[in-house]
Amino acid sequence: MAILNARTRPLPWFRPSLPVLPSLRAIMRAAITRRYLMEMDDRMLKDIGISRVDALREAERLPWDLGRRG
């Protein structure tokens, strides 16, 4: 019988087909940058090519919603 340690033992809950969950750091970064986006004035939004409506729509997203919107 082979001895299995934490590195060689397969994880029973891990399935490659499951979507990868975003890290807490990525979620926090999204929340902070979306808050900064809300604080920008119209001139700043125009400089980065985003309308006020797009900024509001982006800010309404949940922090863990990190996928692209199309």
RANORZI-V966291 format. One record per residue. N is the residue number from 1. RES is the residue in one small letter. PHI is phi in radians with two decimals (999 if undefined). OMEGA is omega as a letter, one per 30 degrees, with the letter a starting at -180 (NA if undefined). Layout:
# RANORZI-V966291
n,res,phi,omega
N,RES,PHI,OMEGA
N,RES,PHI,OMEGA
This chain:
# RANORZI-V966291
n,res,phi,omega
1,m,999,a
2,a,-1.42,l
3,i,-1.58,a
4,l,-1.84,l
5,n,-1.89,a
6,a,-1.11,a
7,r,-1.40,a
8,t,-1.71,a
9,r,-1.32,l
10,p,-1.18,l
11,l,-1.50,a
12,p,-1.15,a
13,w,-1.59,a
14,f,-1.46,l
15,r,-2.26,a
16,p,-1.01,a
17,s,-1.39,l
18,l,-1.25,l
19,p,-1.14,l
20,v,-1.33,a
21,l,-1.33,l
22,p,-1.18,l
23,s,-1.31,l
24,l,-1.08,l
25,r,-1.10,l
26,a,-1.18,l
27,i,-1.16,l
28,m,-1.14,l
29,r,-1.08,l
30,a,-1.12,a
31,a,-1.11,a
32,i,-1.19,a
33,t,-1.19,l
34,r,-1.21,l
35,r,-1.17,l
36,y,-1.06,l
37,l,-1.07,l
38,m,-1.18,a
39,e,-1.45,a
40,m,-1.27,l
41,d,-1.50,a
42,d,-1.08,l
43,r,-1.12,l
44,m,-1.15,l
45,l,-1.11,l
46,k,-1.10,l
47,d,-1.07,a
48,i,-1.69,l
49,g,1.40,a
50,i,-2.16,l
51,s,-1.44,l
52,r,-1.06,l
53,v,-1.10,l
54,d,-1.10,l
55,a,-1.13,l
56,l,-1.13,l
57,r,-1.09,l
58,e,-1.15,a
59,a,-1.19,l
60,e,-1.33,a
61,r,-1.15,l
62,l,-1.24,a
63,p,-1.00,a
64,w,-1.52,l
65,d,-1.48,a
66,l,-1.83,a
67,g,-1.28,l
68,r,-1.29,l
69,r,-1.81,a
70,g,-2.12,NA
